[in-house]
């Protein structure tokens, strides 16, 4: 009998939320959007640095898929 080899890969799931997002956008839409982009730039760079990929984002920021 031939044994089939099972391939396994690790995955990490990150869930984050911006507390008070609607209130922050109401008070300062431009500043809040800028801060959110800056945070995303940092986290996206860390993901890339470690040879990983962002699969999907959802929520107020919209949904996009990067591979």
N, C-alpha and C positions, 0 to 999 in steps of 0.2 A: 504494500500500500504506500502511495506517495503522499507525504504531508504537504498541504498547501501552506505557504508562508503568509502570515498576516502582516500587512503594512500598517503601522500606526504613526499618527502625527499628533503632536500636541497643539492645542489651540488656547488662546486667551481671549476672554470676552471682557470688555470694559464698558461699564454703563456709568455715565456721568450726567448730572443735571445742573443747570444754572438756576440756583434759588432766586426767586423774584425776577425772573427773566422779563415777564410782561411789564412789571413795574419799572425795571431798569430801562427797557426800551422806551416806555412812555416818558421817562424823565430825561433821557439822553440817548436817542436812537443811534446817532453817529458814533458816539463814544463807546456805547455798549457793543455795537457791531464791530468796531475796531478792536476792542479788548477780546472779544470772542475769536476774531480772526487771528490775533496774536497768540492766543492760547492754542488754537488749532495748529498754527504754524510750528510751535514748539513740540506738541505731541506728535504731529505727523513726521517731523524730523527724527524724533526718537524711534518711531516705528520703523522708518526707513533705515536708520543707523544700525538697527539690530536685524536687518535683513527680512523684516516682516512686511505685511501689507495690510492696508485698511480695506475692509471688504464692504462695509456699509455704515452710513450714519443716518439717523432719523430724528424727527422732532422738529422744533421750530426752525432749525437750520436747513431743513429740507432733507432730501435723501439723495445720496450719490454713491456710486460704487467705483472704487479705485482698485486696480489689480497690479 
